[in-house]
């Protein structure tokens, strides 16, 4: 009978230590998850700020004066990219002049 009580006591102590260890590990994991969730939320805030900044900086009314100040001008039709079939159609109809072809090659 005494052995049974000692066995049950040892089993109870072992269970208590295992339960404490599991509880401690769970708390550590919860802290790590919360830290990662905070990092994700901060990254989302940063992304939204960057999107707003990009939208502000990419406004045409802001870019146009800066481009003109550097001597840039709007692209001409001969500088526009086109599909291969459109390019073939233009060369067959003679829409490209020889000077326009030279501009596209350079």
N, CA, C and O atoms as CSV, one atom per row, in Angstrom:
chain,resi,resn,atom,element,x,y,z
A,1,UNK,N,N,0.806,-1.181,0.000
A,1,UNK,CA,C,0.000,0.000,0.000
A,1,UNK,C,C,0.862,1.263,0.000
A,1,UNK,O,O,0.577,2.255,-0.671
A,2,UNK,N,N,1.946,1.166,0.801
A,2,UNK,CA,C,2.854,2.289,0.886
A,2,UNK,C,C,3.492,2.565,-0.477
A,2,UNK,O,O,3.672,3.724,-0.851
A,3,UNK,N,N,3.832,1.518,-1.215
A,3,UNK,CA,C,4.438,1.657,-2.534
A,3,UNK,C,C,3.467,2.306,-3.511
A,3,UNK,O,O,3.863,3.089,-4.375
A,4,UNK,N,N,2.217,1.975,-3.364
A,4,UNK,CA,C,1.205,2.556,-4.235
A,4,UNK,C,C,1.079,4.061,-3.993
A,4,UNK,O,O,0.942,4.840,-4.937
A,5,UNK,N,N,1.125,4.457,-2.734
A,5,UNK,CA,C,1.035,5.880,-2.389
A,5,UNK,C,C,2.274,6.611,-2.897
A,5,UNK,O,O,2.168,7.693,-3.473
A,6,UNK,N,N,3.442,6.022,-2.685
A,6,UNK,CA,C,4.685,6.649,-3.166
A,6,UNK,C,C,4.690,6.734,-4.697
A,6,UNK,O,O,5.151,7.732,-5.251
A,7,UNK,N,N,4.200,5.734,-5.367
A,7,UNK,CA,C,4.106,5.755,-6.828
A,7,UNK,C,C,3.151,6.843,-7.308
A,7,UNK,O,O,3.442,7.563,-8.263
A,8,UNK,N,N,2.015,6.951,-6.636
A,8,UNK,CA,C,1.045,7.977,-6.999
A,8,UNK,C,C,1.608,9.372,-6.735
A,8,UNK,O,O,1.367,10.293,-7.516
A,9,UNK,N,N,2.354,9.534,-5.643
A,9,UNK,CA,C,2.984,10.809,-5.324
A,9,UNK,C,C,4.033,11.177,-6.380
A,9,UNK,O,O,4.100,12.320,-6.831
A,10,UNK,N,N,4.841,10.201,-6.762
A,10,UNK,CA,C,5.853,10.447,-7.789
A,10,UNK,C,C,5.188,10.797,-9.120
A,10,UNK,O,O,5.637,11.693,-9.834
A,11,UNK,N,N,4.136,10.094,-9.437
A,11,UNK,CA,C,3.402,10.385,-10.673
A,11,UNK,C,C,2.774,11.781,-10.631
A,11,UNK,O,O,2.769,12.486,-11.640
A,12,UNK,N,N,2.252,12.177,-9.485
A,12,UNK,CA,C,1.660,13.506,-9.340
A,12,UNK,C,C,2.724,14.589,-9.468
A,12,UNK,O,O,2.493,15.611,-10.115
A,13,UNK,N,N,3.903,14.374,-8.850
A,13,UNK,CA,C,4.989,15.354,-8.965
A,13,UNK,C,C,5.490,15.453,-10.409
A,13,UNK,O,O,5.726,16.551,-10.915
A,14,UNK,N,N,5.648,14.310,-11.063
A,14,UNK,CA,C,6.092,14.320,-12.455
A,14,UNK,C,C,5.064,15.047,-13.336
A,14,UNK,O,O,5.441,15.818,-14.218
A,15,UNK,N,N,3.806,14.809,-13.104
A,15,UNK,CA,C,2.753,15.483,-13.857
A,15,UNK,C,C,2.782,16.988,-13.602
A,15,UNK,O,O,2.574,17.777,-14.525
A,16,UNK,N,N,3.036,17.388,-12.365
A,16,UNK,CA,C,3.091,18.809,-12.028
A,16,UNK,C,C,4.244,19.486,-12.768
A,16,UNK,O,O,4.076,20.578,-13.312
A,17,UNK,N,N,5.418,18.839,-12.790
A,17,UNK,CA,C,6.561,19.413,-13.496
A,17,UNK,C,C,6.307,19.496,-15.001
A,17,UNK,O,O,6.644,20.496,-15.634
A,18,UNK,N,N,5.723,18.465,-15.564
A,18,UNK,CA,C,5.405,18.484,-16.989
A,18,UNK,C,C,4.372,19.567,-17.310
A,18,UNK,O,O,4.479,20.255,-18.325
A,19,UNK,N,N,3.383,19.711,-16.443
A,19,UNK,CA,C,2.374,20.736,-16.648
A,19,UNK,C,C,2.982,22.128,-16.546
A,19,UNK,O,O,2.637,23.011,-17.331
A,20,UNK,N,N,3.887,22.337,-15.582
A,20,UNK,CA,C,4.550,23.630,-15.438
A,20,UNK,C,C,5.404,23.927,-16.677
A,20,UNK,O,O,5.383,25.041,-17.199
A,21,UNK,N,N,6.142,22.936,-17.134
A,21,UNK,CA,C,6.981,23.123,-18.328
A,21,UNK,C,C,6.149,23.455,-19.553
A,21,UNK,O,O,6.513,24.329,-20.339
A,22,UNK,N,N,5.047,22.767,-19.714
A,22,UNK,CA,C,4.166,23.022,-20.853
A,22,UNK,C,C,3.560,24.421,-20.760
A,22,UNK,O,O,3.455,25.134,-21.758
A,23,UNK,N,N,3.163,24.803,-19.544
A,23,UNK,CA,C,2.584,26.125,-19.336
A,23,UNK,C,C,3.621,27.209,-19.631
A,23,UNK,O,O,3.292,28.219,-20.252
A,24,UNK,N,N,4.853,27.017,-19.200
A,24,UNK,CA,C,5.923,27.976,-19.433
A,24,UNK,C,C,6.214,28.104,-20.936
A,24,UNK,O,O,6.352,29.210,-21.457
A,25,UNK,N,N,6.304,26.974,-21.612
A,25,UNK,CA,C,6.541,26.998,-23.061
A,25,UNK,C,C,5.402,27.691,-23.802
A,25,UNK,O,O,5.630,28.414,-24.772
A,26,UNK,N,N,4.184,27.466,-23.340
A,26,UNK,CA,C,3.017,28.089,-23.972
A,26,UNK,C,C,3.080,29.599,-23.817
A,26,UNK,O,O,2.791,30.332,-24.762
A,27,UNK,N,N,3.456,30.073,-22.629
A,27,UNK,CA,C,3.576,31.519,-22.422
A,27,UNK,C,C,4.656,32.124,-23.312
A,27,UNK,O,O,4.475,33.208,-23.867
A,28,UNK,N,N,5.771,31.425,-23.445
A,28,UNK,CA,C,6.838,31.917,-24.325
A,28,UNK,C,C,6.360,32.000,-25.773
A,28,UNK,O,O,6.625,32.981,-26.468
A,29,UNK,N,N,5.656,30.963,-26.220
A,29,UNK,CA,C,5.142,30.969,-27.585
A,29,UNK,C,C,4.110,32.082,-27.794
A,29,UNK,O,O,4.092,32.719,-28.847
A,30,UNK,N,N,3.259,32.317,-26.803
A,30,UNK,CA,C,2.277,33.393,-26.904
A,30,UNK,C,C,2.962,34.747,-27.018
A,30,UNK,O,O,2.521,35.601,-27.787
A,31,UNK,N,N,4.037,34.951,-26.257
A,31,UNK,CA,C,4.779,36.205,-26.342
A,31,UNK,C,C,5.401,36.373,-27.729
A,31,UNK,O,O,5.377,37.466,-28.296
A,32,UNK,N,N,5.957,35.292,-28.270
A,32,UNK,CA,C,6.548,35.370,-29.611
A,32,UNK,C,C,5.488,35.673,-30.668
A,32,UNK,O,O,5.720,36.470,-31.577
A,33,UNK,N,N,4.332,35.038,-30.546
A,33,UNK,CA,C,3.243,35.277,-31.503
A,33,UNK,C,C,2.778,36.723,-31.413
A,33,UNK,O,O,2.552,37.368,-32.437
A,34,UNK,N,N,2.633,37.238,-30.192
A,34,UNK,CA,C,2.210,38.629,-30.030
A,34,UNK,C,C,3.251,39.584,-30.605
A,34,UNK,O,O,2.890,40.586,-31.222
A,35,UNK,N,N,4.530,39.291,-30.413
A,35,UNK,CA,C,5.581,40.145,-30.980
A,35,UNK,C,C,5.523,40.119,-32.509
A,35,UNK,O,O,5.687,41.155,-33.153
A,36,UNK,N,N,5.294,38.953,-33.084
A,36,UNK,CA,C,5.188,38.856,-34.539
A,36,UNK,C,C,3.942,39.577,-35.053
A,36,UNK,O,O,3.983,40.211,-36.108
A,37,UNK,N,N,2.846,39.484,-34.320
A,37,UNK,CA,C,1.632,40.192,-34.720
A,37,UNK,C,C,1.850,41.702,-34.681
A,37,UNK,O,O,1.369,42.426,-35.552
A,38,UNK,N,N,2.580,42.174,-33.662
A,38,UNK,CA,C,2.896,43.608,-33.601
A,38,UNK,C,C,3.788,44.010,-34.778
A,38,UNK,O,O,3.604,45.078,-35.363
A,39,UNK,N,N,4.749,43.157,-35.122
A,39,UNK,CA,C,5.631,43.452,-36.252
A,39,UNK,C,C,4.851,43.483,-37.565
A,39,UNK,O,O,5.104,44.335,-38.417
A,40,UNK,N,N,3.918,42.571,-37.731
A,40,UNK,CA,C,3.092,42.542,-38.943
A,40,UNK,C,C,2.232,43.797,-39.022
A,40,UNK,O,O,2.103,44.393,-40.091
A,41,UNK,N,N,1.651,44.198,-37.918
A,41,UNK,CA,C,0.818,45.403,-37.900
A,41,UNK,C,C,1.655,46.640,-38.212
A,41,UNK,O,O,1.203,47.528,-38.937
A,42,UNK,N,N,2.869,46.704,-37.671
A,42,UNK,CA,C,3.753,47.826,-37.969
A,42,UNK,C,C,4.129,47.833,-39.446
A,42,UNK,O,O,4.184,48.895,-40.066
A,43,UNK,N,N,4.388,46.657,-40.013
A,43,UNK,CA,C,4.714,46.570,-41.440
A,43,UNK,C,C,3.531,47.016,-42.291
A,43,UNK,O,O,3.722,47.686,-43.305
A,44,UNK,N,N,2.325,46.659,-41.899
A,44,UNK,CA,C,1.136,47.104,-42.640
A,44,UNK,C,C,0.988,48.625,-42.590
A,44,UNK,O,O,0.654,49.258,-43.592
A,45,UNK,N,N,1.241,49.205,-41.410
A,45,UNK,CA,C,1.184,50.668,-41.306
A,45,UNK,C,C,2.250,51.309,-42.187
A,45,UNK,O,O,1.987,52.300,-42.869
A,46,UNK,N,N,3.454,50.739,-42.168
A,46,UNK,CA,C,4.532,51.274,-43.004
A,46,UNK,C,C,4.179,51.179,-44.487
A,46,UNK,O,O,4.445,52.105,-45.252
A,47,UNK,N,N,3.587,50.069,-44.886
A,47,UNK,CA,C,3.199,49.892,-46.290
A,47,UNK,C,C,2.158,50.925,-46.692
A,47,UNK,O,O,2.240,51.497,-47.778
A,48,UNK,N,N,1.182,51.168,-45.828
A,48,UNK,CA,C,0.154,52.151,-46.180
A,48,UNK,C,C,0.749,53.551,-46.275
A,48,UNK,O,O,0.335,54.341,-47.124
A,49,UNK,N,N,1.706,53.867,-45.422
A,49,UNK,CA,C,2.369,55.171,-45.492
A,49,UNK,C,C,3.169,55.283,-46.783
A,49,UNK,O,O,3.134,56.317,-47.450
A,50,UNK,N,N,3.891,54.220,-47.137
A,50,UNK,CA,C,4.677,54.239,-48.370
A,50,UNK,C,C,3.793,54.360,-49.609
A,50,UNK,O,O,4.155,55.046,-50.565
A,51,UNK,N,N,2.636,53.696,-49.596
A,51,UNK,CA,C,1.712,53.826,-50.726
A,51,UNK,C,C,1.211,55.254,-50.859
A,51,UNK,O,O,1.104,55.781,-51.967
A,52,UNK,N,N,0.906,55.875,-49.735
A,52,UNK,CA,C,0.439,57.262,-49.774
A,52,UNK,C,C,1.546,58.187,-50.277
A,52,UNK,O,O,1.287,59.100,-51.061
A,53,UNK,N,N,2.778,57.951,-49.826
A,53,UNK,CA,C,3.895,58.769,-50.300
A,53,UNK,C,C,4.123,58.582,-51.793
A,53,UNK,O,O,4.367,59.552,-52.511
A,54,UNK,N,N,4.045,57.340,-52.263
A,54,UNK,CA,C,4.235,57.075,-53.686
A,54,UNK,C,C,3.149,57.759,-54.507
A,54,UNK,O,O,3.430,58.334,-55.558
A,55,UNK,N,N,1.912,57.697,-54.029
A,55,UNK,CA,C,0.819,58.349,-54.753
A,55,UNK,C,C,1.039,59.864,-54.796
A,55,UNK,O,O,0.766,60.507,-55.810
A,56,UNK,N,N,1.529,60.423,-53.700
A,56,UNK,CA,C,1.784,61.862,-53.669
A,56,UNK,C,C,2.918,62.231,-54.622
A,56,UNK,O,O,2.822,63.222,-55.347
A,57,UNK,N,N,3.984,61.446,-54.624
A,57,UNK,CA,C,5.141,61.769,-55.458
A,57,UNK,C,C,4.901,61.477,-56.934
A,57,UNK,O,O,5.566,62.073,-57.781
A,58,UNK,N,N,3.989,60.595,-57.266
A,58,UNK,CA,C,3.759,60.202,-58.658
A,58,UNK,C,C,2.687,61.041,-59.344
A,58,UNK,O,O,2.286,60.723,-60.464
A,59,UNK,N,N,2.219,62.098,-58.702
A,59,UNK,CA,C,1.194,62.937,-59.319
A,59,UNK,C,C,1.752,63.618,-60.568
A,59,UNK,O,O,2.831,64.208,-60.519
A,60,UNK,N,N,1.023,63.542,-61.689
A,60,UNK,CA,C,1.512,64.161,-62.925
A,60,UNK,C,C,1.742,65.669,-62.791
A,60,UNK,O,O,2.682,66.205,-63.378
A,61,UNK,N,N,0.899,66.349,-62.029
A,61,UNK,CA,C,1.078,67.798,-61.886
A,61,UNK,C,C,2.346,68.134,-61.095
A,61,UNK,O,O,2.810,69.273,-61.144
A,62,UNK,N,N,2.902,67.185,-60.383
A,62,UNK,CA,C,4.161,67.382,-59.681
A,62,UNK,C,C,5.336,67.009,-60.580
A,62,UNK,O,O,6.364,67.687,-60.584
A,63,UNK,N,N,5.178,65.927,-61.340
A,63,UNK,CA,C,6.279,65.418,-62.151
A,63,UNK,C,C,6.536,66.285,-63.379
A,63,UNK,O,O,7.689,66.493,-63.757
A,64,UNK,N,N,5.476,66.791,-64.004
A,64,UNK,CA,C,5.638,67.532,-65.260
A,64,UNK,C,C,6.566,68.740,-65.128
A,64,UNK,O,O,7.471,68.878,-65.951
A,65,UNK,N,N,6.395,69.622,-64.140
A,65,UNK,CA,C,7.324,70.755,-64.040
A,65,UNK,C,C,8.764,70.315,-63.784
A,65,UNK,O,O,9.701,70.933,-64.290
A,66,UNK,N,N,8.939,69.266,-63.012
A,66,UNK,CA,C,10.292,68.775,-62.750
A,66,UNK,C,C,10.938,68.240,-64.021
A,66,UNK,O,O,12.123,68.469,-64.265
A,67,UNK,N,N,10.158,67.527,-64.827
A,67,UNK,CA,C,10.684,66.965,-66.072
A,67,UNK,C,C,11.021,68.082,-67.058
A,67,UNK,O,O,12.064,68.040,-67.710
A,68,UNK,N,N,10.153,69.070,-67.167
A,68,UNK,CA,C,10.414,70.183,-68.094
A,68,UNK,C,C,11.626,70.992,-67.642
A,68,UNK,O,O,12.374,71.503,-68.475
A,69,UNK,N,N,11.826,71.112,-66.332
A,69,UNK,CA,C,12.989,71.837,-65.818
A,69,UNK,C,C,14.293,71.134,-66.187
A,69,UNK,O,O,15.340,71.775,-66.269
A,70,UNK,N,N,14.238,69.841,-66.406
A,70,UNK,CA,C,15.422,69.080,-66.814
A,70,UNK,C,C,15.539,68.989,-68.321
A,70,UNK,O,O,16.452,68.340,-68.831
A,71,UNK,N,N,14.643,69.619,-69.036
A,71,UNK,CA,C,14.722,69.626,-70.481
A,71,UNK,C,C,14.019,68.466,-71.151
A,71,UNK,O,O,14.230,68.233,-72.341
A,72,UNK,N,N,13.212,67.749,-70.446
A,72,UNK,CA,C,12.475,66.634,-71.032
A,72,UNK,C,C,11.200,67.153,-71.679
A,72,UNK,O,O,10.661,68.182,-71.272
A,73,UNK,N,N,10.727,66.444,-72.676
A,73,UNK,CA,C,9.487,66.815,-73.347
A,73,UNK,C,C,8.667,65.554,-73.569
A,73,UNK,O,O,9.196,64.446,-73.476
A,74,UNK,N,N,7.370,65.712,-73.863
A,74,UNK,CA,C,6.524,64.530,-74.079
A,74,UNK,C,C,7.059,63.675,-75.230
A,74,UNK,O,O,7.652,64.193,-76.175
A,75,UNK,N,N,6.844,62.377,-75.140
A,75,UNK,CA,C,7.306,61.447,-76.162
A,75,UNK,C,C,6.531,61.655,-77.455
A,75,UNK,O,O,5.339,61.962,-77.447
A,76,UNK,N,N,7.238,61.480,-78.559
A,76,UNK,CA,C,6.577,61.559,-79.860
A,76,UNK,C,C,6.028,60.191,-80.216
A,76,UNK,O,O,6.345,59.195,-79.566
A,77,UNK,N,N,5.204,60.150,-81.252
A,77,UNK,CA,C,4.590,58.884,-81.643
A,77,UNK,C,C,5.647,57.875,-82.086
A,77,UNK,O,O,5.494,56.675,-81.859
A,78,UNK,N,N,6.701,58.351,-82.708
A,78,UNK,CA,C,7.743,57.432,-83.175
A,78,UNK,C,C,8.531,56.826,-82.018
A,78,UNK,O,O,9.207,55.812,-82.195
A,79,UNK,N,N,8.450,57.435,-80.836
A,79,UNK,CA,C,9.156,56.905,-79.674
A,79,UNK,C,C,8.326,55.904,-78.885
A,79,UNK,O,O,8.850,55.236,-77.994
A,80,UNK,N,N,7.066,55.792,-79.192
A,80,UNK,CA,C,6.185,54.890,-78.462
A,80,UNK,C,C,6.446,53.445,-78.872
A,80,UNK,O,O,6.703,53.151,-80.039
A,81,UNK,N,N,6.376,52.569,-77.910
A,81,UNK,CA,C,6.523,51.150,-78.204
A,81,UNK,C,C,5.229,50.629,-78.820
A,81,UNK,O,O,4.140,51.118,-78.521
A,82,UNK,N,N,5.370,49.639,-79.675
A,82,UNK,CA,C,4.190,49.062,-80.313
A,82,UNK,C,C,4.368,47.555,-80.422
A,82,UNK,O,O,5.468,47.027,-80.260
A,83,UNK,N,N,3.292,46.894,-80.693
A,83,UNK,CA,C,3.357,45.452,-80.850
A,83,UNK,C,C,4.016,45.119,-82.196
A,83,UNK,O,O,4.006,45.950,-83.104
A,84,UNK,N,N,4.577,43.937,-82.333
A,84,UNK,CA,C,5.212,43.565,-83.604
A,84,UNK,C,C,4.237,43.607,-84.779
A,84,UNK,O,O,4.621,44.010,-85.877
A,85,UNK,N,N,3.005,43.204,-84.574
A,85,UNK,CA,C,2.043,43.232,-85.683
A,85,UNK,C,C,1.719,44.664,-86.080
A,85,UNK,O,O,1.549,44.959,-87.263
A,86,UNK,N,N,1.633,45.562,-85.089
A,86,UNK,CA,C,1.381,46.963,-85.406
A,86,UNK,C,C,2.578,47.559,-86.143
A,86,UNK,O,O,2.393,48.352,-87.066
A,87,UNK,N,N,3.785,47.200,-85.762
A,87,UNK,CA,C,4.976,47.703,-86.444
A,87,UNK,C,C,5.011,47.221,-87.888
A,87,UNK,O,O,5.330,47.992,-88.793
A,88,UNK,N,N,4.684,45.947,-88.110
A,88,UNK,CA,C,4.647,45.428,-89.486
A,88,UNK,C,C,3.595,46.147,-90.317
A,88,UNK,O,O,3.842,46.485,-91.474
A,89,UNK,N,N,2.430,46.381,-89.740
A,89,UNK,CA,C,1.360,47.064,-90.462
A,89,UNK,C,C,1.781,48.482,-90.825
A,89,UNK,O,O,1.488,48.957,-91.922
A,90,UNK,N,N,2.462,49.156,-89.914
A,90,UNK,CA,C,2.899,50.519,-90.197
A,90,UNK,C,C,3.964,50.554,-91.292
A,90,UNK,O,O,3.954,51.449,-92.137
A,91,UNK,N,N,4.878,49.592,-91.281
A,91,UNK,CA,C,5.922,49.595,-92.316
A,91,UNK,C,C,5.325,49.234,-93.669
A,91,UNK,O,O,5.774,49.755,-94.690
A,92,UNK,N,N,4.327,48.359,-93.704
A,92,UNK,CA,C,3.700,47.979,-94.975
A,92,UNK,C,C,2.894,49.121,-95.573
A,92,UNK,O,O,2.845,49.275,-96.793
A,93,UNK,N,N,2.266,49.919,-94.727
A,93,UNK,CA,C,1.466,51.033,-95.238
A,93,UNK,C,C,2.314,52.263,-95.505
A,93,UNK,O,O,1.821,53.258,-96.036
A,94,UNK,N,N,3.580,52.200,-95.140
A,94,UNK,CA,C,4.460,53.338,-95.372
A,94,UNK,C,C,4.278,54.440,-94.354
A,94,UNK,O,O,4.680,55.580,-94.591
A,95,UNK,N,N,3.673,54.113,-93.221
A,95,UNK,CA,C,3.439,55.124,-92.195
A,95,UNK,C,C,4.760,55.587,-91.579
A,95,UNK,O,O,4.882,56.734,-91.149
A,96,UNK,N,N,5.739,54.694,-91.540
A,96,UNK,CA,C,7.050,55.064,-91.035
A,96,UNK,C,C,7.830,55.739,-92.140
A,96,UNK,O,O,7.915,55.227,-93.256
A,97,UNK,N,N,8.380,56.851,-91.838
A,97,UNK,CA,C,9.290,57.474,-92.797
A,97,UNK,C,C,10.686,56.954,-92.497
A,97,UNK,O,O,10.908,56.349,-91.448
A,98,UNK,N,N,11.593,57.171,-93.368
A,98,UNK,CA,C,12.947,56.687,-93.144
A,98,UNK,C,C,13.577,57.364,-91.940
A,98,UNK,O,O,14.367,56.744,-91.228
A,99,UNK,N,N,13.241,58.630,-91.699
A,99,UNK,CA,C,13.802,59.316,-90.532
A,99,UNK,C,C,13.210,58.745,-89.246
A,99,UNK,O,O,13.908,58.649,-88.237
A,100,UNK,N,N,11.942,58.368,-89.270
A,100,UNK,CA,C,11.328,57.782,-88.074
A,100,UNK,C,C,11.940,56.426,-87.792
A,100,UNK,O,O,12.131,56.070,-86.629
A,101,UNK,N,N,12.254,55.660,-88.828
A,101,UNK,CA,C,12.901,54.375,-88.613
A,101,UNK,C,C,14.287,54.562,-88.030
A,101,UNK,O,O,14.709,53.789,-87.170
A,102,UNK,N,N,15.005,55.586,-88.490
A,102,UNK,CA,C,16.334,55.847,-87.933
A,102,UNK,C,C,16.229,56.236,-86.456
A,102,UNK,O,O,17.068,55.824,-85.655
A,103,UNK,N,N,15.210,57.025,-86.081
A,103,UNK,CA,C,15.026,57.432,-84.690
A,103,UNK,C,C,14.760,56.226,-83.801
A,103,UNK,O,O,15.254,56.160,-82.676
A,104,UNK,N,N,13.976,55.266,-84.306
A,104,UNK,CA,C,13.647,54.100,-83.472
A,104,UNK,C,C,14.835,53.176,-83.330
A,104,UNK,O,O,14.939,52.459,-82.335
A,105,UNK,N,N,15.742,53.174,-84.310
A,105,UNK,CA,C,16.934,52.321,-84.215
A,105,UNK,C,C,17.957,52.904,-83.249
A,105,UNK,O,O,18.716,52.149,-82.640
A,106,UNK,N,N,17.999,54.202,-83.093
A,106,UNK,CA,C,18.998,54.840,-82.217
A,106,UNK,C,C,18.570,54.799,-80.813
A,106,UNK,O,O,19.283,55.287,-79.936
